[in-house]
Amino acid sequence: MRYVYKTKGTCSTQISFDLNGNIVTNIEFERGCPGNLKAISKILDGWKVEDIVSKLKGNTCGSKATSCADQLSIAVLEAYNKQKESK
């Protein structure tokens, strides 16, 4: 299923991705640092939600309290929890 997450506190404004069980694919960031975010999307394609969260949660960007990577960890965990609740 395709999920869209509106980011908070980052240069990217939105993250979309597919979630099948606990596997995340087709990650796309809107705005932000294109080179870095394309690389993150490619590297993490096919990863499990729990692996993304364990590696990226709490990662900050400069003086910001969050980052695009941190926002992705929040987004995939939120989507995964919603998916589990709807079953």
All heavy atoms as an XYZ file, in Angstrom:
666
protein
N       0.843     -1.167      0.000
C       0.000      0.000      0.000
C       0.896      1.240      0.000
O       1.937      1.259      0.633
C      -0.913     -0.025      1.228
C      -1.774      1.194      1.347
S      -2.984      1.013      2.665
C      -4.436      1.238      1.701
N       0.467      2.269     -0.687
C       1.218      3.527     -0.782
C       0.842      4.439      0.379
O      -0.334      4.613      0.698
C       0.905      4.219     -2.110
C       1.807      5.390     -2.419
C       3.109      4.899     -2.946
N       3.976      6.002     -3.338
C       5.268      5.872     -3.465
N       5.846      4.706     -3.250
N       6.005      6.879     -3.810
N       1.849      4.992      1.028
C       1.648      5.921      2.140
C       2.304      7.257      1.808
O       3.351      7.290      1.152
C       2.248      5.375      3.433
C       1.472      4.226      4.005
C       1.762      2.920      3.642
C       0.435      4.445      4.900
C       1.044      1.854      4.151
C      -0.297      3.385      5.426
C       0.014      2.100      5.044
O      -0.701      1.049      5.554
N       1.708      8.330      2.298
C       2.259      9.672      2.138
C       2.337     10.308      3.522
O       1.371     10.266      4.282
C       1.380     10.535      1.200
C       1.911     11.949      1.113
C       1.289      9.901     -0.182
N       3.499     10.860      3.831
C       3.731     11.467      5.140
C       4.202     12.906      4.935
O       5.157     13.150      4.188
C       4.798     10.667      5.885
C       5.154     11.214      7.245
C       4.363     10.958      8.355
C       6.300     11.989      7.424
C       4.692     11.455      9.614
C       6.634     12.484      8.674
C       5.828     12.218      9.757
O       6.161     12.717     10.998
N       3.536     13.846      5.571
C       3.932     15.259      5.540
C       4.997     15.457      6.617
O       4.722     15.258      7.802
C       2.740     16.177      5.815
C       1.606     16.038      4.813
C       1.964     16.667      3.506
C       0.764     16.608      2.563
N       1.055     17.047      1.242
N       6.181     15.842      6.207
C       7.287     15.988      7.147
C       7.145     17.250      8.002
O       6.422     18.178      7.649
C       8.629     16.040      6.399
O       8.604     17.133      5.490
C       8.892     14.750      5.655
N       7.871     17.251      9.106
C       7.867     18.381     10.035
C       9.308     18.749     10.358
O      10.087     17.892     10.780
C       7.125     18.000     11.322
C       5.667     17.639     11.106
C       5.124     16.872     12.320
C       3.789     16.235     12.034
N       3.853     15.039     11.205
N       9.670     20.009     10.145
C      10.982     20.493     10.547
C      12.124     20.167      9.612
O      13.287     20.241     10.022
N      11.822     19.798      8.368
C      12.877     19.464      7.405
C      12.682     20.229      6.095
O      11.618     20.778      5.834
C      12.895     17.964      7.080
O      11.637     17.595      6.510
C      13.168     17.127      8.313
N      13.714     20.220      5.282
C      13.636     20.854      3.961
C      12.707     20.077      3.031
O      12.035     20.659      2.193
C      15.020     20.941      3.333
S      16.170     21.957      4.272
N      12.702     18.752      3.167
C      11.735     17.980      2.391
C      10.350     18.212      3.000
O      10.221     18.423      4.201
C      12.077     16.487      2.381
O      11.928     15.920      3.648
N       9.346     18.204      2.158
C       7.994     18.506      2.625
C       7.102     17.278      2.717
O       6.068     17.318      3.371
C       7.326     19.531      1.695
O       7.338     19.022      0.360
C       8.061     20.863      1.741
N       7.520     16.207      2.063
C       6.678     15.015      2.016
C       7.525     13.802      1.677
O       8.481     13.896      0.914
C       5.613     15.219      0.953
C       4.671     14.087      0.734
C       3.599     14.457     -0.283
O       2.768     15.305     -0.012
N       3.646     13.835     -1.439
N       7.140     12.667      2.248
C       7.770     11.394      1.920
C       6.664     10.425      1.534
O       5.655     10.326      2.222
C       8.545     10.802      3.120
C       9.543     11.803      3.682
C       9.234      9.503      2.717
C      10.143     11.388      5.013
N       6.848      9.735      0.417
C       5.889      8.699      0.034
C       6.659      7.392     -0.150
O       7.837      7.391     -0.511
C       5.122      9.081     -1.223
O       5.994      9.363     -2.286
N       5.978      6.291      0.107
C       6.620      4.980      0.024
C       5.551      3.901     -0.009
O       4.402      4.136      0.356
C       7.566      4.750      1.220
C       6.913      4.933      2.554
C       6.323      3.870      3.221
C       6.848      6.191      3.141
C       5.701      4.045      4.444
C       6.231      6.383      4.368
C       5.660      5.308      5.026
N       5.948      2.723     -0.449
C       5.081      1.559     -0.421
C       5.457      0.717      0.793
O       6.636      0.596      1.137
C       5.238      0.724     -1.686
C       4.724      1.443     -2.927
O       3.731      2.194     -2.812
O       5.324      1.276     -4.000
N       4.442      0.128      1.417
C       4.664     -0.734      2.567
C       3.888     -2.024      2.342
O       2.677     -2.015      2.179
C       4.191     -0.038      3.847
C       4.428     -0.782      5.147
C       5.920     -1.013      5.381
C       3.826     -0.009      6.307
N       4.620     -3.120      2.310
C       4.028     -4.444      2.145
C       4.465     -5.275      3.342
O       5.617     -5.703      3.405
C       4.487     -5.073      0.831
C       3.805     -6.399      0.558
O       2.921     -6.827      1.290
N       4.216     -7.056     -0.510
N       3.558     -5.443      4.305
C       3.951     -6.080      5.562
C       4.875     -5.133      6.296
O       4.504     -4.017      6.607
N       6.116     -5.568      6.512
C       7.091     -4.681      7.152
C       8.222     -4.279      6.201
O       9.264     -3.800      6.632
C       7.664     -5.332      8.418
C       8.542     -6.523      8.117
O       8.445     -7.136      7.052
N       9.403     -6.877      9.046
N       7.999     -4.448      4.899
C       9.005     -4.124      3.888
C       8.652     -2.795      3.203
O       7.543     -2.618      2.700
C       9.115     -5.239      2.820
C       9.424     -6.589      3.482
C      10.155     -4.874      1.767
C      10.753     -6.652      4.219
N       9.634     -1.890      3.177
C       9.457     -0.548      2.608
C      10.150     -0.486      1.241
O      11.317     -0.867      1.109
C      10.062      0.525      3.541
C       9.884      1.913      2.960
C       9.445      0.430      4.936
N       9.417     -0.008      0.234
C       9.975      0.141     -1.109
C       9.504      1.458     -1.725
O       8.599      2.107     -1.211
C       9.552     -1.018     -2.033
O       8.123     -1.078     -2.084
C      10.101     -2.356     -1.558
N      10.117      1.812     -2.834
C       9.721      2.972     -3.645
C       9.634      4.265     -2.830
O       8.670      5.016     -2.928
C       8.386      2.700     -4.357
C       8.457      1.482     -5.239
O       9.418      1.307     -5.983
N       7.477      0.613     -5.126
N      10.663      4.544     -2.043
C      10.697      5.748     -1.212
C      10.962      6.966     -2.091
O      11.888      6.954     -2.907
C      11.804      5.639     -0.144
C      11.608      4.397      0.715
C      11.863      6.907      0.710
C      12.829      4.017      1.543
N      10.150      8.004     -1.911
C      10.326      9.250     -2.656
C      10.178     10.430     -1.706
O       9.222     10.506     -0.943
C       9.288      9.370     -3.773
C       9.434      8.314     -4.846
C       8.361      8.436     -5.925
O       7.307      9.048     -5.673
O       8.597      7.908     -7.016
N      11.138     11.347     -1.766
C      11.094     12.573     -0.984
C      10.717     13.721     -1.910
O      11.182     13.777     -3.050
C      12.466     12.889     -0.382
C      12.885     11.964      0.718
C      13.506     10.752      0.441
C      12.687     12.318      2.041
C      13.916      9.910      1.464
C      13.091     11.483      3.073
C      13.702     10.270      2.778
N       9.897     14.629     -1.419
C       9.566     15.836     -2.158
C      10.387     16.974     -1.563
O      10.345     17.195     -0.350
C       8.072     16.140     -2.041
C       7.629     17.272     -2.935
C       6.122     17.411     -2.949
O       5.448     16.412     -3.282
O       5.637     18.504     -2.610
N      11.137     17.662     -2.422
C      12.048     18.748     -2.022
C      13.220     18.194     -1.220
O      13.484     17.010     -1.252
C      11.295     19.844     -1.308
C      10.184     20.454     -2.180
C       9.529     21.626     -1.537
N      10.510     22.593     -1.079
C      10.559     23.859     -1.433
N       9.674     24.337     -2.253
N      11.472     24.653     -0.945
N      13.940     19.020     -0.535
C      15.097     18.572      0.232
C      16.353     18.492     -0.617
O      16.434     19.063     -1.693
N      17.365     17.808     -0.133
C      18.663     17.646     -0.807
C      18.587     16.456     -1.767
O      18.687     15.310     -1.331
C      19.761     17.411      0.225
S      19.879     18.677      1.486
N      18.400     16.720     -3.049
C      18.105     15.638     -3.989
C      19.137     14.507     -4.027
O      18.761     13.340     -4.014
C      18.003     16.316     -5.349
C      18.179     17.758     -5.128
C      18.478     18.001     -3.689
N      20.396     14.818     -4.067
C      21.408     13.764     -4.151
C      21.381     12.844     -2.950
O      21.368     11.619     -3.086
N      21.374     13.416     -1.773
C      21.359     12.610     -0.550
C      20.071     11.813     -0.420
O      20.093     10.639     -0.035
C      21.533     13.505      0.686
C      22.915     14.084      0.772
O      23.878     13.502      0.294
N      23.028     15.252      1.380
N      18.949     12.434     -0.729
C      17.668     11.746     -0.548
C      17.450     10.656     -1.589
O      16.855      9.625     -1.285
C      16.530     12.760     -0.537
C      16.614     13.756      0.633
C      15.486     14.772      0.557
C      16.616     13.037      1.964
N      17.970     10.855     -2.805
C      17.901      9.772     -3.798
C      18.755      8.596     -3.344
O      18.362      7.443     -3.501
C      18.383     10.272     -5.164
C      17.390     11.141     -5.883
C      17.962     11.593     -7.214
C      17.057     12.612     -7.871
N      17.662     13.139     -9.117
N      19.912      8.894     -2.770
C      20.789      7.820     -2.283
C      20.128      7.062     -1.137
O      20.146      5.827     -1.117
C      22.132      8.401     -1.843
N      19.557      7.790     -0.180
C      18.862      7.146      0.936
C      17.754      6.241      0.409
O      17.603      5.104      0.851
C      18.296      8.205      1.919
C      19.423      8.841      2.714
C      17.258      7.589      2.854
C      18.993     10.020      3.564
N      16.993      6.742     -0.555
C      15.888      5.970     -1.125
C      16.377      4.676     -1.761
O      15.762      3.617     -1.593
C      15.140      6.807     -2.158
O      14.588      7.950     -1.546
N      17.482      4.748     -2.490
C      18.025      3.552     -3.146
C      18.581      2.557     -2.127
O      18.359      1.359     -2.225
C      19.131      3.944     -4.124
C      18.641      4.616     -5.370
C      19.805      5.008     -6.261
C      19.329      5.747     -7.490
N      20.461      6.148     -8.354
N      19.318      3.067     -1.161
C      19.944      2.194     -0.167
C      18.898      1.453      0.661
O      19.039      0.272      0.947
C      20.883      3.006      0.752
C      22.107      3.487     -0.043
C      21.311      2.194      1.967
C      22.929      4.547      0.659
N      17.833      2.159      1.052
C      16.838      1.580      1.955
C      15.745      0.784      1.250
O      14.920      0.163      1.923
C      16.203      2.683      2.805
C      17.158      3.465      3.694
C      16.404      4.528      4.470
C      17.922      2.549      4.619
N      15.721      0.778     -0.056
C      14.680      0.058     -0.785
C      14.718     -1.428     -0.433
O      15.758     -2.083     -0.551
C      14.861      0.234     -2.296
C      13.659     -0.258     -3.062
O      12.568      0.279     -2.848
O      13.819     -1.200     -3.872
N      13.594     -1.938      0.073
C      13.496     -3.349      0.453
C      13.834     -3.626      1.904
O      13.790     -4.775      2.336
N      14.163     -2.589      2.662
C      14.487     -2.771      4.082
C      13.224     -2.977      4.902
O      12.141     -2.541      4.540
C      15.212     -1.542      4.616
C      16.689     -1.507      4.363
C      17.354     -1.981      3.265
C      17.678     -0.943      5.211
N      18.696     -1.739      3.385
C      18.920     -1.098      4.582
C      17.629     -0.307      6.445
C      20.103     -0.647      5.139
C      18.812      0.140      7.005
C      20.032     -0.039      6.354
N      13.393     -3.586      6.066
C      12.306     -3.767      7.022
C      12.115     -2.482      7.821
O      13.079     -1.755      8.087
C      12.626     -4.900      7.997
C      12.718     -6.256      7.348
C      13.120     -7.289      8.378
C      13.295     -8.648      7.720
N      13.777     -9.646      8.680
N      10.871     -2.236      8.218
C      10.530     -1.063      9.023
C      11.441     -0.973     10.244
O      12.038      0.076     10.521
C       9.048     -1.094      9.462
C       8.764     -0.041     10.513
C       8.127     -0.934      8.265
N      11.575     -2.073     10.983
C      12.358     -2.035     12.224
C      13.829     -1.713     11.989
O      14.478     -1.069     12.824
C      12.196     -3.328     13.033
C      12.369     -4.599     12.256
C      11.101     -5.151     11.570
O      10.121     -4.412     11.379
O      11.115     -6.329     11.220
N      14.366     -2.116     10.831
C      15.761     -1.804     10.515
C      15.926     -0.321     10.186
O      16.906      0.311     10.600
C      16.257     -2.662      9.354
C      16.346     -4.135      9.728
O      16.488     -4.445     10.938
O      16.267     -4.982      8.815
N      14.973      0.229      9.450
C      15.010      1.664      9.133
C      14.925      2.475     10.421
O      15.702      3.407     10.637
C      13.885      2.040      8.149
C      14.167      1.418      6.773
C      13.733      3.557      8.046
C      13.049      1.584      5.763
N      14.006      2.108     11.285
C      13.822      2.840     12.548
C      15.084      2.740     13.408
O      15.556      3.746     13.948
C      12.577      2.334     13.311
C      12.502      2.926     14.701
C      11.310      2.656     12.518
N      15.655      1.549     13.529
C      16.827      1.382     14.401
C      18.037      2.156     13.890
O      18.851      2.626     14.680
C      17.172     -0.096     14.583
O      17.759     -0.631     13.426
N      18.171      2.318     12.594
C      19.327      3.027     12.017
C      19.122      4.544     11.947
O      20.084      5.300     12.086
C      19.621      2.516     10.606
C      20.076      1.089     10.547
C      21.472      0.929     11.073
C      21.932     -0.509     10.898
N      23.185     -0.761     11.557
N      17.888      5.005     11.715
C      17.685      6.420     11.393
C      16.983      7.257     12.454
O      17.102      8.483     12.438
C      16.908      6.542     10.073
C      17.552      5.875      8.855
C      16.679      6.078      7.634
C      18.957      6.403      8.619
N      16.241      6.625     13.370
C      15.492      7.400     14.366
C      16.439      8.220     15.222
O      17.439      7.721     15.719
C      14.658      6.478     15.254
C      13.810      7.237     16.266
C      12.423      6.695     16.332
C      11.556      7.428     17.326
N      11.198      8.758     16.920
N      16.125      9.504     15.361
C      16.931     10.401     16.172
C      18.066     11.084     15.433
O      18.753     11.934     15.991
N      18.272     10.733     14.161
C      19.308     11.385     13.362
C      18.911     12.840     13.134
O      17.781     13.124     12.753
C      19.448     10.649     12.023
C      20.604     11.164     11.207
O      21.703     11.301     11.712
N      20.340     11.434      9.946
N      19.817     13.763     13.402
C      19.507     15.189     13.242
C      20.254     15.780     12.058
O      21.184     15.174     11.527
C      19.866     15.970     14.512
O      21.264     15.801     14.773
C      19.060     15.489     15.708
N      19.853     16.982     11.668
C      20.474     17.701     10.554
C      20.876     19.089     11.044
O      20.011     19.921     11.326
C      19.482     17.797      9.394
S      20.161     18.618      7.932
N      22.162     19.311     11.163
C      22.645     20.603     11.654
C      22.072     20.891     13.029
O      22.098     20.048     13.917
N      21.502     22.076     13.182
C      20.937     22.465     14.482
C      19.470     22.056     14.628
O      18.855     22.324     15.656
C      21.069     23.981     14.663
O      20.336     24.651     13.639
N      18.926     21.395     13.606
C      17.526     20.969     13.664
C      17.378     19.770     14.599
O      18.293     18.964     14.747
C      17.020     20.581     12.270
C      16.999     21.738     11.294
C      16.557     21.276      9.929
C      16.623     22.438      8.951
N      16.236     22.024      7.608
N      16.209     19.638     15.190
C      15.942     18.519     16.097
C      15.607     17.233     15.365
O      15.435     16.185     15.981
C      14.798     18.888     17.040
N      15.510     17.292     14.051
C      15.154     16.139     13.234
C      15.944     16.200     11.929
O      16.804     17.059     11.747
C      13.625     16.111     12.977
O      13.279     14.854     12.364
C      13.151     17.258     12.121
N      15.664     15.286     11.028
C      16.281     15.251      9.701
C      15.332     14.520      8.769
O      14.352     13.915      9.216
C      17.623     14.514      9.749
O      17.410     13.139     10.024
N      15.642     14.535      7.500
C      14.815     13.782      6.546
C      14.853     12.289      6.870
O      13.841     11.602      6.787
C      15.297     14.031      5.125
S      15.066     15.744      4.581
N      16.014     11.795      7.277
C      16.138     10.384      7.643
C      15.312     10.064      8.889
O      14.622      9.046      8.934
C      17.605     10.036      7.869
N      15.369     10.941      9.883
C      14.572     10.768     11.091
C      13.089     10.792     10.750
O      12.316      9.962     11.235
C      14.909     11.870     12.097
C      14.146     11.757     13.406
O      14.165     10.677     14.009
O      13.544     12.770     13.823
N      12.677     11.728      9.899
C      11.278     11.817      9.492
C      10.841     10.551      8.757
O       9.721     10.082      8.932
C      11.047     13.057      8.620
C      11.137     14.350      9.388
C       9.968     14.528     10.328
O       8.823     14.654      9.902
N      10.249     14.522     11.630
N      11.732      9.961      7.954
C      11.409      8.701      7.281
C      11.174      7.600      8.305
O      10.215      6.835      8.178
C      12.524      8.298      6.314
C      12.337      6.949      5.624
C      11.062      6.924      4.776
C      13.563      6.602      4.792
N      12.002      7.536      9.341
C      11.807      6.499     10.361
C      10.466      6.671     11.056
O       9.773      5.693     11.327
C      12.956      6.512     11.377
O      12.881      7.608     12.257
N      10.086      7.900     11.326
C       8.790      8.180     11.944
C       7.657      7.781     11.003
O       6.675      7.158     11.405
C       8.697      9.667     12.335
C       9.703      9.983     13.450
C       7.279     10.045     12.742
C       9.939     11.457     13.681
N       7.806      8.127      9.730
C       6.769      7.849      8.730
C       6.532      6.355      8.549
O       5.383      5.900      8.537
C       7.154      8.477      7.392
N       7.605      5.577      8.414
C       7.419      4.141      8.166
C       6.850      3.436      9.401
O       6.031      2.536      9.265
C       8.695      3.447      7.647
C       9.133      4.036      6.321
C       9.829      3.476      8.649
N       7.265      3.868     10.586
C       6.738      3.263     11.809
C       5.257      3.590     11.974
O       4.449      2.721     12.311
C       7.532      3.729     13.029
C       7.155      3.072     14.349
C       7.286      1.547     14.279
C       8.008      3.630     15.476
N       4.886      4.830     11.697
C       3.477      5.241     11.778
C       2.627      4.438     10.791
O       1.560      3.935     11.143
C       3.374      6.730     11.480
C       1.990      7.310     11.616
C       1.992      8.800     11.326
O       2.516      9.553     12.152
O       1.471      9.197     10.256
N       3.102      4.311      9.562
C       2.363      3.557      8.546
C       2.252      2.082      8.926
O       1.191      1.475      8.764
C       3.052      3.705      7.186
N       3.329      1.524      9.435
C       3.331      0.121      9.844
C       2.319     -0.121     10.962
O       1.551     -1.091     10.926
C       4.739     -0.283     10.276
C       4.863     -1.714     10.697
C       4.668     -2.753      9.791
C       5.198     -2.038     12.000
C       4.787     -4.079     10.183
C       5.326     -3.367     12.400
C       5.118     -4.380     11.477
O       5.240     -5.694     11.873
N       2.292      0.767     11.943
C       1.340      0.643     13.052
C      -0.106      0.779     12.573
O      -0.977      0.037     13.018
C       1.657      1.630     14.157
C       2.914      1.250     14.917
O       3.297      0.081     14.969
N       3.578      2.237     15.486
N      -0.353      1.695     11.648
C      -1.704      1.852     11.086
C      -2.105      0.609     10.319
O      -3.239      0.159     10.395
C      -1.755      3.076     10.161
C      -1.831      4.388     10.871
C      -1.931      5.523      9.867
C      -1.898      6.870     10.581
N      -1.902      7.987      9.629
N      -1.156      0.055      9.580
C      -1.410     -1.155      8.802
C      -1.797     -2.303      9.726
O      -2.719     -3.066      9.444
C      -0.154     -1.503      7.985
C      -0.264     -2.751      7.162
C       1.028     -3.013      6.417
O       1.171     -2.605      5.288
N       1.980     -3.684      7.053
N      -1.084     -2.458     10.846
C      -1.364     -3.529     11.800
C      -2.731     -3.340     12.450
O      -3.459     -4.304     12.658
C      -0.295     -3.589     12.888
C       1.000     -4.176     12.423
C       1.979     -4.530     13.537
C       2.025     -3.609     14.690
N       3.081     -3.903     15.666
N      -3.089     -2.087     12.756
C      -4.386     -1.798     13.388
C      -5.564     -2.098     12.483
O      -6.621     -2.480     12.946
C      -4.440     -0.323     13.809
C      -3.547      0.028     14.964
C      -3.479      1.530     15.219
O      -4.223      2.302     14.576
O      -2.661      1.939     16.063
N      -5.361     -1.939     11.176
C      -6.477     -2.131     10.241
C      -6.745     -3.602      9.939
O      -7.711     -3.924      9.273
C      -6.201     -1.362      8.942
O      -5.125     -1.950      8.232
N      -5.896     -4.478     10.424
C      -6.089     -5.923     10.159
C      -6.938     -6.557     11.208
O      -7.108     -6.194     12.288
C      -4.747     -6.624     10.063
C      -4.016     -6.253      8.796
C      -2.771     -7.068      8.656
C      -2.100     -6.716      7.337
N      -0.899     -7.453      7.101
